[in-house]
Amino acid sequence: MHLRRLLFVILAAISCLLASAASPALASALAEPTGPTQSDERGPDPEGRTPVTQPPKSNLTESGLVPADIALAAPAPLPGATAVSGPYYWYSGWATAAYQMCLDADKWVTGNGAKVQVWACNGSPQQTWWMHSLGNSGKYLIQNAWTGMILDGHQPCVFNDGCQVQMWQHVPGNLNQVWFWWHNSSTGRFFFQLEAGGKYLDADSWTPRGVNGAKVQLWRDMPGGPDNQEWY
């Protein structure tokens, strides 16, 4: 009887020691994040690209498509922004020799969630954009001159290729409205990378070049790939 009780006490002590040794590892495992997290750091600069901290001169006059029905006076900086540059047309690389295609906000739907697309460049206000600088970091808010809304990655899917890009009212602090503006000095082309998720502004290459209404979406960086992530 005494021997059996002693054996029970020894086994109980060993069990306690094992539980004590495992608990730090268990606590550490429970503390690990269960999904991807967002960071306000862009990481290393993509190869061949540099952040735009001094925006280039507005390209409206150079394009010859100066809209007659829009006031070109810059809006007040949005909350958190330090300066405003533009206005710009953003020509898409996903075009043809005959048709220049521009970043375009749907004229007929102007509320939250409005479609963003590429459309034949026509000098209209919905193709005109202001760049709001967030300090000297290469980060910007991109505001449409027609609606006053902000270029926005649909928050539930910003980590996924093909995620919707839309227009949305400005929400200060939302990383799905903050874009890194990159410049490739060898080609002169620009790239826009969403801070939330790290995907790039992309014209859907499944739509043939030069077709109005092609979807604008988020997609992983495609260096050396098609020019549907290039803007100028």
C-alpha positions in Angstrom: 0.0 0.0 0.0 2.7 2.4 1.0 4.7 1.5 -2.1 1.7 2.2 -4.4 1.1 5.6 -2.7 4.8 6.5 -3.1 4.6 5.6 -6.8 1.6 7.8 -7.2 3.3 10.7 -5.5 6.4 10.3 -7.8 4.2 10.2 -10.9 2.3 13.3 -9.8 5.5 15.2 -9.3 6.9 14.3 -12.7 3.6 15.4 -14.3 3.8 18.8 -12.6 7.4 19.3 -13.7 6.5 18.6 -17.3 3.5 21.0 -17.3 5.7 23.7 -15.8 8.3 23.3 -18.5 5.7 23.3 -21.3 3.8 26.4 -20.1 6.2 29.1 -21.4 6.1 27.5 -24.9 2.4 27.2 -24.7 2.0 30.9 -23.7 4.3 31.9 -26.5 2.3 29.9 -29.0 -0.9 31.5 -27.9 0.6 35.0 -28.1 1.6 34.5 -31.8 -0.6 36.4 -34.3 -3.1 34.1 -36.1 -3.1 36.0 -39.4 -1.2 38.5 -41.5 -0.6 41.9 -39.9 -0.1 45.4 -41.4 2.9 47.6 -41.0 3.5 51.2 -41.7 6.9 50.4 -43.2 7.3 49.8 -46.9 10.4 47.6 -46.4 13.3 47.8 -48.9 12.9 49.8 -52.0 11.9 47.6 -55.0 14.7 47.1 -57.4 15.1 49.9 -59.9 12.5 52.2 -58.2 12.8 55.1 -55.9 10.2 56.8 -53.7 8.7 60.0 -55.1 9.2 62.6 -52.4 9.2 65.6 -54.7 6.3 65.2 -57.1 6.9 66.1 -60.7 5.2 69.0 -62.5 1.5 68.4 -63.2 1.0 66.8 -66.6 -2.4 68.4 -67.5 -1.0 71.1 -69.7 1.6 68.8 -71.3 -1.1 66.3 -72.2 -3.2 68.8 -74.1 -6.3 67.6 -72.3 -6.9 70.5 -69.9 -10.5 70.1 -68.8 -12.7 73.2 -69.1 -15.2 72.2 -66.5 -12.9 71.8 -63.5 -11.3 74.4 -61.2 -7.6 73.8 -61.2 -7.0 75.4 -57.8 -5.6 72.8 -55.4 -7.9 71.6 -52.6 -6.9 72.0 -49.0 -4.6 69.2 -47.8 -6.6 66.3 -46.3 -6.1 65.6 -42.6 -2.6 64.2 -42.0 -1.3 65.5 -45.4 1.4 68.2 -45.6 1.1 69.3 -49.3 -1.0 68.8 -52.4 0.4 68.4 -55.9 -1.3 68.1 -59.3 -3.7 67.8 -60.8 -2.6 64.8 -62.8 -3.9 62.4 -65.5 -2.6 58.9 -64.8 -2.1 57.3 -68.2 -2.1 53.5 -68.0 0.6 51.4 -69.6 -2.2 49.0 -70.6 -3.0 50.9 -73.8 -2.4 50.8 -77.5 -0.7 53.1 -80.0 -4.1 54.4 -81.1 -5.8 54.7 -77.6 -4.4 56.3 -74.5 -6.1 54.9 -71.4 -6.4 56.8 -68.2 -7.2 56.0 -64.5 -10.9 56.9 -64.3 -13.5 57.0 -61.5 -17.0 56.1 -62.5 -18.8 59.3 -63.3 -22.3 58.0 -62.6 -21.7 56.4 -59.2 -20.1 58.9 -56.8 -20.6 57.3 -53.4 -18.5 54.9 -51.3 -17.6 51.9 -53.3 -17.7 53.6 -56.7 -15.9 51.7 -59.5 -12.3 52.6 -60.6 -11.5 51.7 -64.2 -9.3 52.6 -67.2 -11.0 54.6 -69.9 -10.0 56.4 -73.0 -8.3 59.7 -71.9 -10.8 62.5 -72.5 -9.8 65.3 -70.2 -12.8 64.8 -67.9 -12.8 65.7 -64.2 -13.3 62.0 -63.2 -9.9 61.3 -64.8 -8.2 64.1 -62.9 -6.3 63.4 -59.6 -4.7 65.3 -56.7 -1.8 63.8 -54.8 -1.8 64.6 -51.0 1.7 64.0 -49.6 2.0 62.4 -46.1 5.2 64.1 -45.1 8.5 63.2 -46.8 8.0 59.5 -46.8 6.9 58.8 -50.4 3.3 58.1 -49.1 0.3 59.7 -50.7 -3.5 59.9 -50.6 -4.9 60.0 -54.2 -8.0 62.2 -54.5 -10.4 62.3 -57.4 -11.2 65.8 -58.6 -14.7 64.9 -59.7 -16.0 63.3 -56.5 -13.4 64.4 -53.8 -13.2 60.7 -52.8 -10.0 58.8 -52.2 -8.5 55.9 -54.1 -9.1 52.9 -51.8 -8.2 49.2 -51.6 -11.2 47.2 -50.4 -10.2 46.4 -46.9 -11.3 42.8 -46.5 -9.2 41.6 -49.4 -6.1 43.8 -49.6 -3.8 40.8 -49.2 -5.3 39.1 -52.2 -4.5 39.4 -55.9 -7.5 40.8 -57.8 -8.8 42.8 -54.8 -11.2 45.6 -55.7 -9.9 49.2 -56.0 -12.7 51.7 -55.4 -13.5 55.3 -54.3 -14.2 55.9 -50.7 -14.5 58.9 -48.4 -11.3 59.8 -46.6 -10.8 57.9 -43.4 -7.8 59.3 -41.5 -5.3 56.6 -40.5 -6.7 53.9 -42.9 -3.7 52.2 -44.5 -5.9 51.0 -47.3 -6.0 54.6 -48.6 -2.3 55.2 -48.4 -0.1 54.6 -51.4 3.6 54.5 -51.9 4.5 56.4 -55.1 7.4 54.8 -56.9 9.4 56.0 -59.9 11.5 53.9 -62.3 14.1 56.4 -63.6 15.1 54.2 -66.5 11.6 54.1 -68.0 10.1 57.2 -66.5 7.1 55.2 -65.4 5.4 55.3 -62.0 4.0 52.6 -59.7 1.5 52.8 -56.9 1.8 50.4 -54.0 -0.9 50.2 -51.3 0.5 50.3 -47.8 -2.1 47.8 -46.5 -1.1 44.5 -48.0 1.7 45.8 -50.2 -0.1 45.1 -53.5 0.2 47.3 -56.6 -2.3 49.4 -58.6 -3.0 47.2 -61.6 -5.1 47.4 -64.8 -6.7 44.0 -65.4 -4.6 42.4 -68.2 -7.4 39.9 -68.9 -9.2 42.8 -70.6 -7.7 43.6 -74.0 -5.7 46.7 -74.4 -7.6 49.9 -75.3 -11.0 48.6 -74.0 -13.0 51.1 -71.9 -14.1 49.9 -68.5 -11.2 47.6 -67.7 -11.1 46.8 -64.0 -8.5 48.4 -61.8 -7.4 46.1 -59.0 -4.6 45.2 -56.6 -2.0 42.7 -57.7 1.4 41.5 -56.5 4.4 43.2 -58.0 5.2 41.9 -61.4 8.7 43.2 -62.2 9.7 42.6 -65.8 6.1 41.6 -66.5 3.4 43.3 -68.6 3.0 47.1 -68.3 -0.4 47.1 -66.7 1.1 48.2 -63.4 2.8 51.2 -65.0 1.4 54.7 -64.9 2.8 57.9 -66.4 
